Amino acid sequence: MTAFIDSLGAESNYFHCDEDDGKGFLNTDRYPGFLYSKMVPHKYLPVDMDRVLGLDADTLVTGDISELYCVDFRDNYVVGCHNRRTLNNLLLKNHVEDPNYRDGFNGGVILYNLDLMRRDITIRTYRQWLDAYLSTGKKQEQFEEWVMANTLRGRCKLIMPFDYNYNLSAKELYDSFCSCKGIIPKRRIVHFLNSNGSTIYDKPWRYYNHFMKGETDAISTTPFYCYYELWWSYARQLPEEMLETYRVYG
């Protein structure tokens, strides 16, 4: 992994996550305990870092993201992009963005304000929010890491264009929203998010046999095949055991 990152001219740093971060939260194959450590990045990163961009493994940077990374936080804990459901609701509202509309945002691309989080947020903070969540009669399995992220979102209003979290499975919805706004989607960060039950726009590692063994399937006919090819051009450079983990648990 280090050799691969070095080949890109980037620097790699590794941090051991505290297993206690996941205690008290739902722990499953999809949401293992260590995953909750991503909600407290300031616990692990150097104190002179004021921000960090968290990206899920099923995302692909395809354009300039400097606007996102250098955005003025304006006292917000995090910056994110609307999720698919929010965009649909905005479409139903005749494309008028309500600044007080507090539906969720997608947790796959999150810019964290480390300085503000160091001041206010610990893993205990999330546990307190979980207790408040459960007190409303809801079940704990609904309080996954994306709910934790959106709890932070409820304490801010800063949303970036969904160019930075372009969900392939919601292409028609996104393009319709863009058309009504008179803008062209730039797809600066593509998200392979199979949120609408699509049998085509699935996680890229689900096409292991296609890209690693040459088998033919429906992905080769999609308009976004180039993104899957690009993801796999990087993935092939990873250790085989990592790819196998993606294939089995993805």
C-alpha positions in Angstrom: 0.0 0.0 0.0 2.8 2.4 0.9 4.6 1.7 -2.4 1.4 2.4 -4.3 0.8 5.7 -2.5 4.4 6.7 -3.0 4.1 6.0 -6.8 1.4 8.7 -6.9 3.8 11.3 -5.3 1.7 11.3 -2.1 2.6 10.7 1.5 1.1 7.9 3.6 0.5 7.9 7.3 -1.1 5.2 9.3 -3.0 5.4 12.6 -4.1 2.7 14.9 -7.8 3.1 15.8 -8.9 2.8 19.3 -11.3 -0.2 19.6 -13.1 1.5 22.4 -14.5 4.0 19.9 -17.0 1.5 18.8 -18.2 0.5 22.2 -21.9 1.1 22.8 -22.6 1.4 19.1 -23.9 -1.1 16.7 -21.1 -3.4 15.5 -21.7 -5.6 12.4 -19.8 -6.8 9.4 -20.8 -3.6 7.6 -20.3 -1.3 10.6 -17.4 -2.8 12.6 -16.4 -1.0 15.8 -13.3 0.7 14.3 -15.5 2.4 11.7 -16.7 4.8 14.4 -13.2 6.2 14.7 -13.7 8.1 11.5 -16.2 10.3 13.4 -13.4 11.5 15.7 -10.5 12.1 13.3 -9.2 14.9 15.5 -8.4 12.2 18.1 -5.7 10.7 15.7 -4.5 13.5 13.5 -1.7 16.0 14.3 -2.8 19.1 16.2 -1.5 21.4 13.5 -4.0 20.0 11.0 -7.2 22.1 10.8 -9.1 20.0 8.4 -9.3 16.6 6.8 -11.4 15.2 3.9 -12.9 11.8 4.7 -13.7 9.6 1.6 -15.4 6.2 1.5 -13.7 3.4 -0.3 -16.4 3.5 -3.0 -15.6 7.0 -4.1 -13.3 8.2 -6.9 -11.8 11.6 -7.3 -12.2 12.6 -10.9 -11.7 16.4 -10.9 -10.4 19.4 -9.0 -11.6 19.3 -5.4 -9.7 22.4 -4.1 -12.9 24.4 -3.7 -14.3 21.8 -1.4 -11.1 21.3 0.6 -10.4 25.0 1.0 -13.9 26.1 1.9 -14.5 28.5 4.8 -16.1 26.4 7.5 -17.8 29.4 9.1 -18.1 27.7 12.5 -19.5 24.5 11.0 -18.3 21.1 12.3 -18.4 19.4 8.9 -19.1 20.1 5.2 -21.0 17.6 3.1 -23.3 17.1 0.1 -27.0 16.5 -0.2 -28.0 12.9 -0.3 -30.3 11.4 -2.9 -33.5 11.7 -0.8 -32.8 15.4 -0.1 -32.3 16.2 -3.8 -35.6 14.4 -4.5 -37.3 16.6 -1.9 -35.8 19.7 -3.3 -37.0 18.7 -6.8 -40.5 18.4 -5.4 -40.1 21.9 -3.9 -39.6 23.2 -7.4 -35.9 23.3 -7.0 -35.9 26.0 -4.3 -33.2 25.3 -1.7 -34.5 26.0 1.8 -31.6 27.0 4.0 -33.5 25.7 7.0 -34.2 22.3 5.4 -32.3 19.8 7.5 -32.7 16.5 5.8 -29.6 14.3 5.9 -26.4 14.5 3.8 -24.3 11.6 2.5 -21.5 10.4 4.8 -19.3 9.2 1.9 -17.6 12.6 1.5 -17.1 14.7 4.6 -14.8 17.6 5.3 -14.1 17.8 9.0 -13.4 21.0 10.9 -10.7 19.5 13.2 -10.2 22.7 15.3 -13.9 23.0 16.2 -14.2 19.3 16.8 -11.3 19.3 19.1 -13.1 21.9 21.1 -16.5 20.3 21.3 -16.6 16.6 20.1 -15.4 13.3 21.6 -16.7 9.8 21.1 -18.6 10.3 24.4 -20.5 13.2 22.7 -21.8 10.7 20.2 -22.8 8.3 22.9 -24.8 11.0 24.6 -26.5 11.7 21.3 -27.2 8.0 21.0 -28.9 8.0 24.4 -31.0 10.9 23.3 -31.8 9.1 20.0 -32.9 5.9 21.9 -35.0 7.9 24.3 -37.3 8.8 21.3 -38.2 5.1 20.9 -36.0 4.5 17.9 -33.8 1.4 17.6 -30.1 1.4 17.9 -29.5 -0.3 14.6 -30.8 2.9 12.9 -28.0 4.9 14.6 -25.2 4.0 12.2 -22.2 6.1 11.4 -24.0 8.1 8.8 -26.6 9.1 11.5 -23.7 10.2 13.6 -22.4 12.3 10.8 -25.8 13.8 10.2 -26.1 14.6 13.9 -23.1 16.8 13.2 -24.9 18.0 10.1 -27.8 19.1 12.3 -25.4 21.5 13.9 -24.4 23.2 10.7 -25.9 24.4 7.4 -22.9 24.3 5.0 -23.6 22.2 2.0 -21.4 21.8 -1.1 -22.6 21.1 -4.7 -23.2 17.4 -5.3 -20.4 17.6 -7.9 -18.3 16.5 -4.9 -20.5 13.4 -4.2 -22.0 12.4 -7.5 -24.1 9.2 -6.9 -24.0 7.2 -10.1 -27.2 5.3 -9.2 -29.0 8.6 -8.9 -27.8 9.9 -12.3 -31.3 10.8 -13.6 -32.2 12.6 -10.4 -29.0 14.6 -10.3 -29.1 15.5 -14.0 -32.7 16.6 -13.7 -31.8 18.8 -10.7 -28.9 20.3 -12.7 -31.0 20.9 -15.7 -33.6 22.9 -13.7 -30.8 24.9 -12.2 -29.2 25.6 -15.5 -25.9 24.0 -14.5 -23.8 21.1 -15.8 -22.7 18.5 -13.3 -18.9 18.2 -13.1 -18.7 14.9 -11.2 -15.6 15.9 -9.3 -16.0 13.0 -6.8 -17.9 10.0 -8.1 -19.7 7.8 -5.5 -20.5 4.2 -6.4 -23.5 4.3 -4.1 -26.2 1.7 -4.9 -28.9 3.5 -3.0 -31.9 2.7 -5.2 -31.6 -1.0 -5.6 -29.9 -0.7 -9.0 -28.5 -4.0 -10.3 -26.0 -2.2 -12.6 -24.5 0.8 -10.7 -23.1 -1.3 -7.9 -19.9 -1.1 -5.9 -16.8 -1.4 -8.2 -15.4 -4.4 -6.3 -18.5 -6.4 -7.1 -17.2 -6.6 -10.6 -14.1 -8.4 -9.6 -14.6 -11.2 -12.1 -15.1 -8.7 -14.9 -12.0 -6.7 -14.3 -9.7 -9.4 -12.9 -10.9 -12.4 -14.9 -12.3 -11.0 -18.1 -15.8 -12.1 -17.6 -18.6 -10.3 -19.4 -21.4 -8.6 -17.6 -23.8 -5.6 -17.8 -21.4 -3.1 -16.4 -19.6 -2.9 -19.8 -22.7 -1.3 -21.4 -23.2 1.5 -18.8 -22.4 5.1 -19.6 -20.2 5.2 -16.5 -18.0 2.3 -17.4 -15.0 4.6 -17.6 -15.3 5.3 -13.9 -15.2 1.7 -13.1 -12.2 1.2 -15.3 -10.4 4.1 -13.5 -11.2 2.7 -10.1 -9.9 -0.7 -11.1 -6.8 0.8 -12.6 -5.9 1.9 -9.1 -7.3 -1.2 -7.4 -5.1 -3.6 -9.4 -2.1 -2.0 -7.8 -3.3 -2.9 -4.3 -2.2 -6.2 -2.5 -4.3 -9.1 -3.6 -5.5 -9.7 0.0 -7.0 -6.3 0.1 -9.0 -6.9 -3.1 -10.2 -10.2 -1.8 -11.4 -8.4 1.3 -13.4 -5.9 -0.8 -14.8 -8.8 -2.9 -16.0 -10.8 0.1 -17.2 -8.1 2.5 -18.2 -5.3 0.1 
